[in-house]
Amino acid sequence: MTASTKIDFIYLSEPDMIRAGVTDMAACVDAMEEMFALLYHGDYRMAGASNNSHGAILMFPDESPFPDMPKPTTDRRFMAMPAYLGGSFRTAGMKWYGSNIENRDKSLPRSILTFVLNDVDTGAPLAFMSANLLSAYRTGAVPGVGARHLARKDSRVVGILGPGVMARTSLSAFMVTCPNIDTIKVKGRGKANLDAFIAWVKETYPQITNIQIVDTDEEIVRDSDIVTFCASVATGDPSIYPTVKREWVKPGTFLAMPAPCNIDEGMEAPEIRKVLDNTGLYECYMEELPKPAHRFVPAVGVRFFDLVEEGRIERDALEDLGKIVAGDSPGRRNDDEIIILSVGGMAVEDVAWGTIVYRNAIKQGIGVKLNLWDEPALR
């Protein structure tokens, strides 16, 4: 009996994604935790020779003989992020996005994202998804996984730099893993963004009864139990990246950094635990980029590796979150440890969360079924 050659897949719009649970942060944190254990055990693949590349990026030249070629304005790029993830997921997928900071003048997100999920045996598409929420929630969930293992359980005060989308999803993940949080300190560039963020916090988390707008990075960090930098900054000059100074950080602080970040000399000290979301990702950056690499990729984990190159910290001082999640390395060891986590963003995160949302959609009959073909014209 001949097997059917018909291939259908589903299209999930952003409203469909919401109905299928893409904004369920508790489930997303759990999915990211499962994903980190698979990373540690090696049951995954990403792009590049080492299978750890962030993805493939298309950028534009400063000068071009072609008048219609886009100009290299801030954050103007296209990028493809493919990955395979094993375990209970056993799917492959790719996030594709175009980005331009000028989108904000058009009331559009800076980046517009889509995601395709594929069957790993045939390669056929399973789903084509709106992915802005998918990406935002998986990004925020990673600091939540870090907090689950590395923050003090009695954490109450969160300091946030940059009151945007990343701040909302990171705070949502902190609320899942550290439910005693009742105080937020936030710094932002504009009143409108701050007002919108504060209104969202009040509506979403009424248990947060103390919200403070502060003026300096120091105020963000001082006396906070959890600190996260979520502000976008132009790359190229690490001296302008938001910087954590050792004198600001109290004992027991957990710092989760999913956006540009630098550290002062005091934070280089060996007693400051330095954790990476995926060691291989940063090793790949160091293979691909000129040194110092922090000029090009502003993640604090890249700064850690630059410091290793400079002989200022030991390579074995860098820890891996997957190893901690898998139980082969300790999480927080005492209430006074200062721990900083670098969050670089990985395609396997999109595959993990995209797979779960897709399976939810199939169970609930959500999405629009589309036909690729009944029979292929060429074989």
Buried (B, 14 or more C-beta within 10 A) or exposed (E): EEEEEEBEBBBBEBEBBBBBBBBBBBBBBBBBBBBBBBBBBEBBBBBBEEBBBBBEEEEEEEEEEEEEEBEBEEBBBBBBBBBBBBEEBBBBBBBBBBBBBEBEEEEEBBBBBBBBBBBBEEEEBBBBBBBBBBBBBBBBBBBBBBBBBBBBEEBBBBBBBBBBBBBBBBBBBBBBBBEEBBBBBBBBEEEEBBEBBBEBBEEEBEEBEEBBBBEEBBBBBBBBBBBBBBBBBEBEEBEEBBBBBBEBBEEBBBBBBBBBBBBEEEBBEEEBBBBBBBBBBBBBBBEBBEEBBBBBBBBBBBBBBBBBEEEEBEEEBBBBBBBBBBEEBEBBEEEEBBBBBBBBBBBBBBBBBBBBBBBBBBEEEBBEEEEEEEEEEEE
